[in-house]
Amino acid sequence: MTEHADAAELRARMVDRLSADDLAGWAAQVAPWLPALATMPRHAFIPDTVWVKNPRHWPTLLPLHRDDDPARWLALAYGDDAVITQVDDGHPEGPGLAGAMQTSSASAPDIVAVMLAALDVHPGHRVLEIGTGTGYHAALLAQRLGTEHVTSIEVDPDVAVQARTALSKTGYGAICVITGDGALGYPPHAPYDRIVSTAAVHRIPYPWVPQTRPGGRILLPWATSYTGALVALTVDEQGTAHGGIVGESSFMWLRAQRERRGAVGDVVGEDEDRAELHLTQLHPHSVVGDPGARFAIGQRVPRCQWRYWPYDQQIGAGVLWLLDFQSRSWAKLTHATPDASDEEFPVHQSGPRRLWDEVHAAHRWWIEHGKPDPARWRFTVTPRTQHIALAPNTQG
Ligand SMILES: C[S@@+](CC[C@H](N)C(=O)[O-])C[C@H]1O[C@@H](n2cnc3c(N)ncnc32)[C@H](O)[C@@H]1O
């Protein structure tokens, strides 16, 4: 088969999988996007070199060149995961030029579909996208809205050039791709009916608000070190944006808001044996398994990342690490049974912060407030502040 035929078949299967998926409740709103997803040649937006997990040294990444393994490259282009298209801002620095930090990608197809659905675009809408990446998402928007209605900003000049080339080759070269800082929006084409960020933020850039027309929508992945959420805001006449969480999300950060991610070993050193030890009755899975708990903890415990390895029969344990790369604090919890039948779990903690104590207190707060799910949190963005608070519980 030719690459063209292989791509068509893989794309059809990708769309079949999307059609069969409930997509976190968005399936009905995704349906109108399926024809665009079925015809857009996603592989035409994927650069010849992509980055894949390094099996010998997690979490670094190794380059995979299209010519070295065309079938694998094509399968990745139409796979279920994000395709990493740039590491270390284009300058891989690890040993043997392995990449450490993912800095650009084609987002996973299900996330692309959900974001298109949640953006709620209508004919005639003008859209600004922050984070052009490969250009794939911008092309899908343009297929429904027209190229003249889509503006996209990419901070990385090489990524922007690559996106413009792919857009031209696929017939979407008229989309305006700006090289610049998307946090500033793009005033010359404002006002927009929709602004969508495909890079995560913790502090929502205010310029997006006045550049959206009143009644218009801003869709963004909002994140803490602990968790991510998809947030939709509506802009009012007073230049304030209000909204809430409409889904989960996991995105790479807007460049200026990036935080360091790394391996457990980057924080946990020789002090592991000397760490404080005590016991807790809260199962480690309780603080990472529930989206509501994760969101509340992320809100209340800054700069805390986690890595969880569920119970593994061969090892005979499940392990949760809590990590603060800045203060070099960590906590480790283990459980020795696959279910919650242990009554107490050992906690090791080290560094200036007691991360388990902080996470445990935030979890208690979440329980005391009736275990709010993420949709209970309300976001307000004004020129001076970003306010995130729990809405009153109206369900009795
Ligand atoms: C997940 S990728 C975007 C995926 C893309 N929409 C697609 O369809 O391929 C995030 C992109 O945001 C870009 N980015 C990060 N910070 C940015 C900023 N301040 N302004 C504009 N783009 C930014 C990154 O360089 C990266 O290419």
The ligand as a Gaussian input file, in Angstrom:
#p B3LYP/6-31G(d) Opt

LIG

0 1
 C        0.438000      21.405000      22.780000
 S        1.311000      22.392000      21.658000
 C        0.054000      22.988000      20.588000
 C       -0.626000      21.971000      19.733000
 C       -1.205000      22.587000      18.489000
 N       -2.364000      23.390000      18.725000
 C       -1.429000      21.575000      17.395000
 O       -2.515000      21.460000      16.854000
 O       -0.459000      20.916000      17.024000
 C        1.625000      23.870000      22.595000
 C        2.333000      24.926000      21.780000
 O        2.277000      26.148000      22.512000
 C        3.432000      26.878000      22.193000
 N        3.590000      27.946000      23.184000
 C        4.106000      27.887000      24.441000
 N        4.103000      29.110000      24.997000
 C        3.561000      29.957000      24.094000
 C        3.304000      31.352000      24.074000
 N        3.615000      32.121000      25.120000
 N        2.747000      31.886000      22.979000
 C        2.447000      31.121000      21.886000
 N        2.686000      29.807000      21.839000
 C        3.228000      29.220000      22.917000
 C        4.511000      25.810000      22.245000
 O        5.692000      26.244000      21.591000
 C        3.816000      24.655000      21.554000
 O        4.085000      24.654000      20.179000

